[in-house]
């Protein structure tokens, strides 16, 4: 996690170095190890350094290649270093002195814009091609690293955070009402717009070229829902998953500083911690620190039996954050400053506390099991698939086992995954009206003013953005693909990036390893749901890695009671003031 900024004037005006300085100073929290800038005529690049990897302590960006034809600034971690070094036949300097930025430069020298097909890892970068007078920018497949930009006929500017763009006098501060409307009804499928009308984000898996004439954006990577993987046995699937997951964790342990990880006691974070512990056990010079939220006064949220089962293994140094003593509005003003935009994430205050504790332990690399559910998939759409294939006995057995293991109503499962998908749409609409639910799903439970929604054209926007996603997903893979490509993922990653940046941390997500995600999507549905066990391949693959009670746990704590108690205990006076005495502000 570093800071990148840049300015390009298509009309050939020289860049004012003070503007680059102001942008970098606004992002000083992302680059506590120093900053650098490069400028030549109409192009200027800047970088704020946060050292994380052993190689990064040698790195000074912006960096030019030997001929001076290409200049790079990057917020990047490249995971397939050995493969790239071998393919590019780099022998000088030694591999442990080759920085990730240098690898990107060498890859661009070799393959041009096709270099993105060769890079694995999390990155956002901009490369000035001096020969072509073109700026080439790219962002990683899932949007772990942020990239915002503004452009007009007179200027193109980019930065890791919006606040840096707002330092420039040419960048307007105009509210984007469309984004406000999207936010109020929880539509996140527009992966480009921001709350600022003329400021945009480069979508995940996309790259951009900028020259005097135009700005061009195109996708360089997308998930293929037709790819299929077939092995001969469950053991072969589990072994393949194990190897991929191990590599996804291993390549994210590259750090010159203490390494931390969140540990909630759930299947995802526990898998990351236990795998990391196992890998680090081979390197006695490094250990792993874990950071767990605990809830003494809200026991229904407390996961310590599962956390302690993980900690019973050697090689872990635990830290506990009493999250029930934190207000959900803790540091809210500071959070808003870092986030630049309105955000959801009601439990961000818990992660804020975890990040703060990690920072106090000099941790810079923070592992997170975020959204392992989505990557592996619970696979419940297998029920729809079984019904459609006429496999009644298998369907009944799956519903029966799901109901038994996860305490779910069999009728509810049947209604959600069989009855609803196969009921004709007109009948579903009549049923909704009869039950008093005539409003569309996206309007239910929202606070949006109907006049405002109409003025924005929200109904038409909703139908356009979710075209193809509103129809029934008749297969497990289709449902899995929709979840993996939903706008919620880059939204959550951007919120987490900026919260971690407040504490000079780089969050790393093994479950968002591109190879692992592609593998999981291509799996047969019975490797996701089998005889009532969701995420079955992860459970099988983590045998001898996870404690048994975590490997086969069936439930997951709901943190809503802690949120409610926190508001009532710490913020009652403020809430009463807003809701009872100033309700007109909410209504507006």
N, C-alpha and C positions, 0 to 999 in steps of 0.2 A: 504494500500500500504506500504509494508515493503520490506526489502531485505533478500533474502535467498541465501546461498552459501553452497557448500559441496564438499568434496574430499574423494574418496575411492580408496585404492590400493588393487587390487585383489591378488597381490603377497605378501601381508601381511606386506609391509613396513610401518613404522609409519608415520603418517601425520606430516608434518612440520608446527608448529603453525604459523610461519611467513607467510606461504602461505595463510592460512585462514585470517590472519590480512590484508594482501595486498588486498585480494578479498573484504573484508568488507569495507576497506578504499575507494576502488574505487567506492563503492555504498553508500557512506556516505549520499548523498542527499536523498536516500530512507529511511534512518534511523536516523533522527536528534535527536531522544530521547534516543540514546545509542545503544550499540552493545554487543553481547555475543557470546561465542564460546564453543563448547564441542568437545573433541577428546579422542579417546581411540584406541590405536594401529593403524590399517589401515583406521579407519573411523574418519572423522572430519566434524562437522556441524557448521554453523554460521548464525547469524541473526542480522539485523539492524532494530531497532524499530521505527515505526511511530505510535504513539498512535492516535487512532481515536474513537473507541467505549469506553463506560464507563468501560467495563471489561478489555480493553487492557492496561489501566494504571497500572493494577496489574500484567501484564504478563511479564515474562522473558523467552525468548526462546534462545537457545534450551531447551526443557523441557523433563524430564524423568518421566515415570509413577512411582508409588509407589515401584514397585518391581525392577525398574531399567532395565527392559527387553526391553523397547521401548523408543527411544529418538527421539524427533520431532523438526523440524524447519519448519515454515510455514508463508506464506503470505496469510492470510485467513480471510474471514468474513462469519460466519455460520449463516444462516437466520432462520432455524427451531430449534432454541435453546430450546424453551419450550418443544417441542415435544421430542427432544433428551434427555433432562434432565429427563422427565417423563419416557420415555422408558427405559433409562439406570438406573432409580431409584437412581439418585444422590441426596443425602440429605445433604451432607457435602462436600464442604462449601456451603453457601447460593447461590442461583442461580445468584444473582448480582455480585458474586465474581468468578464465574466459567468462565474462559477465553475460547475463541473459540479454542485455541490450545489444552486446556485440553479436550474439547469435542471431538476433532479429536482423541486424544490419547485413550479416553474411548471407542469411537466407534470402534477403531481398536482392542482394547482389547476384545470387545464383538463379533465383526463380522469378524475380520481379514480383508482381502482385499475386502470383500463384504461391508465394511463400506461405500464405495462410493455410494452404492445404497441408503444410509440413509441420506447423507449430501446434504443440499441445501445451495447454496451461491456461492461466488466467491473465488476460492482458488487455490494455488499451494503449494504443501508441499512435504517434504521428511521425511521418518520415518525409522530409523535404528532399525531393528528387531534383537536384540543382540543374541537371542536364536538360530534363524535360520541363522544368519550372512547374512541377506538379506536387501538391501535397497529398500524400497517401495516408489515410487514417483507418484504423480497424479496432474492433472490439470483440472479446472472446465469445464463444457460442452461447453461454447462458447469461452473460451480463454481470459477471462477478465484479469486474472493474468498470467504473462509470466513465461516461464520455458525453459531455454536453457541448453544444455549439450554437453559435449565432452567425447568420450571414445576411448580407445585403449586397447591393451593387458595389459598395465601397469597401466592405470589410468582411473577412471570415475570421472568427475567433473560436477557440475551443478551450475547455478546462475540465478538470476532474470534478469540480463542484460549480454550481450556478453562481455562487457569490463572487467567484473570480471574474466571471463575465460581466457582472454588474459593476465592476471597477472601471470598465471602459465607458467613456462618455458617449460613444456611439450606440451603446446597447440600451434600448428602452426598457422601462419597467412597467409593462402593461399587463393587467390581469387577464388571464385566459379563461373566460367564462365557460367554455366548453369543458376544460379540465375540471373546473369547479363542479359542473353538473355531473360529469363522470364520477367524480369523487363521492358526491352525495348519494349516488345510487350504486356505488361499488363496482363500476365498470372500469377495468384496468387493461382492456385489450388493445387500446391505442398505446403502442410502445414507443411512440415518438414524441408526443406533445408533453409540455410541462405546464405548471401554473402560470408561466410567463408566456405571453402570446407569441413572441418571436424567438424564444429559446427552445431548442429541441435536444433530444437525446438520440445518439446513434443506436439503433436497435441491436440487441445481441445477435451475434453471428453475421454481422454486416460490415462492409467496408465502404470507404468513401474516397473519391478523388476530387480535388479542388484545383482549378486553374483559373486563368483570367476570364474564361468564357462562362463556366458553369460549375455547379456542384452535382456530382453523380453518386448515387448510393445503390449498392446491390448486395444481395445475400451471397455469402460464400459457403455457408454450411446450413443444413437443416436436417432434422431427424427423418429417416426413411421408414414410414409405417409398413412398408411391404417387405422389409428385410426379415428373414426368418432364420432362426437357429434351431438345429435338431441334433441332439445327442442320443446315445443309446440307453442311458440310464439316469436315474435321479442323482446318483453319485457323480456322474460326469458333469452334470449341470452344476452341482454344488461345488465341485472342485474348480470348475472354470470361473464361477462367481468368486470363490475364495481368492483365487490368484489375481483376478482383476481388482477386487476390493483391497487386497493387500498392497498392490502396486499403487492404487489410488491414495492410500494412506501414506505409504513409504515416500512417494515423491513429494508429499506435502510436509514432510518432517525436516526438509532441508532448511536449517536455521543456524545462525551464528549466535543465537540468544536463547534463553530459557523458553521452552515450549509449553503452552497451556492448552487445555481442552475443556469445553463444557461437559458436564456429566449430570444428566437429569435422572438417570436410572432407567430411561426408556431404551427400547431396542436399538434405536439409531445412534444416539450419543454413546451408549455403552459399547456398541460394536466398534466405533471409532477409537474409543479409549483403550479397549482390550487389544485391538489389533496394533495400535501404536505402541502400547506397553510391550507387546510381544516382540515387535521389531526393535525397539530401543533397548530391550534386554540384551541384544547382541552387541550393544555399544555402551559399555559400562560408564562412559564419561557423561552420558546424558540421561536425564530422567524426564518424567512427565508430570506436570502439575495439573490437578483437576479442580474445577470451580463449579460448585453445586449450590442451587437455591434450596433453602430449607424453610419450613413453615411450622414453627412450634405451636402457634395459636390457631392454625387452620389445618388440623391433622389430615383432613380429607385431601389436601393438596400435597402432602409430604410423601416423598418417594425414598426416604432413607433406607428402608429394608433392601431395596434394589441397588441403591447407591453403595451401601455397605457391602453388598455381595460382590460388587466390582472391586471395591477398595480392598477387599480381603486378599486380592492378588498382590504380589509384590511390585515394587517399582513405581508406585504412585504417591504423590504428595498432595493430599487433599486440602482444599480451602472451602469454607462454607459461608454463604451469604444469607443472613436471615431476611428473606424477602417479605415476610409478613410485618417487618418493621419499617418497610419502605412505603412511602406514599406513591400511588400510581402517577401522581403529577410531579414526582421528584425531578428537580432540574429541568422543568418543562421549557422554560425560556431558553436555556442553553441548548436543549435538544432541538428546538425550532431553529435556532441559529445555525446549528450544524446541518440540519436536514434541508434547509432552504425552502421546503414545500410542506404542505399539510401531509400528514401520514396517518395510517391506521395503527396497526401493531399495538394493541392495548397493553401487552405485556413487555413492551420495549424497556420499561423501567427496570425489569428484572435483568435483562441482558445488559443494560446500562450498568447495573451493580456488578455483574460478573466481569464486564470489561474493566471497570474501575479497579476491582480487586486484582485482576491479572496485571494491569499496568503497575500496580504497587509492588508486584513481585518481579518487575523488569521483564515480563513476558512480552514478546513482540509478535510471535506466531500463535494464533489461537484457532485450534481445530473446532469444528462444529458439525454436528450430525444433521444440520438443517435439511428438512424435506426428504429424508431418506424414504419416508412413506411414498412420496410421489415417484422417486426414482425406481424403487423396487415394485411398488404397486400392491395394494391390498387384493386386487384381482376380483372384486365382487361382481364385475360384469360377466364373469364366467357363467353366472346363473342365467343371464339373458341368452348367452350363447348356447347353453345346454337346452333351454326351452326351444330355441329356434331350430336346433338340430334334432329335436324330438327325443332327446335322451332323458326321459322322464325319471327313471330310477336314479340316475346320477344326480339330477336336479334335486330330487327329494332328499337324497342322502346329504348333499352339500348344505341344503337349508337346515336340515335337522342337526348336522354337526356344528354349523355356524351358530345356531340358536343355543346349542348346549355349551360350546366353549366361550362364547362372548355374550351370553345372556341377552340375546336379541330375540324379539318376537318373530316367530316363523312367518306369521301373516304379514308383518311389516316388510320382511325381506321379500316375500312373494309379491307384495303390492309394488314395492319400489323397483325390483329388477325383472319382473315378469309381467305383471298386470299393466303397469303404467306404460312400459315401452310398446306393448302390443295392442293397446287400446287406441282405436282411431282418434286422431286429433280433435275432430268435431265433438265426439262424445266426451273427451277429456275437458273440452271448453265448457260444455253444458254442465258437466259435473262440478266444475269450479264455480260457475254462476250459482248453481243450486246450493253450494256450500258458502255462498257469500264471498267468494274470492275472485271477483270479476277483474280486478286489477292485474296487470302483467306481473310476472315474478320479480322483475327488477324494481317495481314500485312498492313491493310489500316491505314494510318495516323501514322505509326511508323517511327522511324529514324534508325532502325537496319540495319546494313550492311548485304546484302544478302549472302555474302561469309561466314560471321560469323554465320548467321542463319543456313546455310547449314552444316557448320562444327559441330555445336551443335546438328544437327538433329532435328531442331525445329518443322518441320512439323509433324514428327512422334510423338514427345513429346506432341505437342498440341492435336493430335488426341487421344493419350493415356490418358492424364490427363482429357480431357473433354468427354471421352467416356460415352455415355448415356445422356450427357448434350447438345449434338449438335442436337439431334433429336427434332422434334417438341413436345412441351408439349401440349397435347390435353385437359388437365383439369386444372382448376384453382389451385387445390391442388398440382399437379405435379410441376407447375410453382412456386408456393409458396415454396415448399420443396427445389427446386433447389436454390432459392435465399437465403433461410435460411442456407443452407449448403455450400454456395459458399466461396471460400478462401478469398474474400474481407473482410468478417466480422472479422475473427481473425487478419487479417493484420491491419485493421483500429483500432481495440481495442489495439493492441500492440503499434502502433504509438501513440495513445492517452495516454496510460499508461505511456510511457516514457516521453512524454511532460508534463504530470501532475506531474510526479515524480520530474521533475526539480524544481517544486515549492512546494514539499512536500504535495501534494494533493492526495486524493484517489477518483478517479472518480467512480461513481456508476450509473448503467444503469437499471432503472425499466423495460424498454422494453426488456431487456435480462434476465428477470426472467424466469427460466426454465418452471415453471407451466404456465405462461402466453403464452409463445411461443408454448408449446404443445397444449394448448387450441385453440389458433388462427389457427394453422395448421389444426386442426380437424374440424373446422367450415364448414358448408355448404357454397358454393360459393356466395349465395345471401346475406350472412352476411358480405361479403367484398365489393361487388358492388351491388347496388340496385337502379334502376331507375336513373342511371347516377351519383349517389353519391358514390365515392370511400371511402374506410375505414368506411363504414357505421356503423359498430358496435361500433367503437370508438366514432363516433359523437353521436350516441344514448346514449351510456353509460355515456358520459360526460355532458348530460343535467343536469342543476342545479349545474354543477361544472365549466364549461368553460363559459366565456362571449359568447353570441349568435353570435357575429360577428366573433369570432375565431372558434367556434364550426362548423359553416357552411361556413367558408371561402373556396374559390375555387382555389386560386392561391398560389404561393410561389415565393419569390424573387430569381432571379438568381444573384449570387454574382460575376459573371465573369466580369461585367463592372468595379467593384471596383478593382478587381485584375489587370485588364489591365491599369486602370488609375494610380494605385499605382506604377506599373512598370515604366510607362512613367514619372510620376512625381518625383519619388525618385531614379530610377535606370537607367535612359536613358543612362548616360555616361558609366556605367559598361556594359550594354547590347551592346552598339555600339562597345565598345572595344573588347568584346568577339565575336560578330557576324560579324562585318565588318573587324576587324583587326586581329582576331585570329580564323577565321572560320575553319582552319585546325584542331584545337583541337576538334571542334564539329564533324567534318567529321570522325575523327579517332574513 
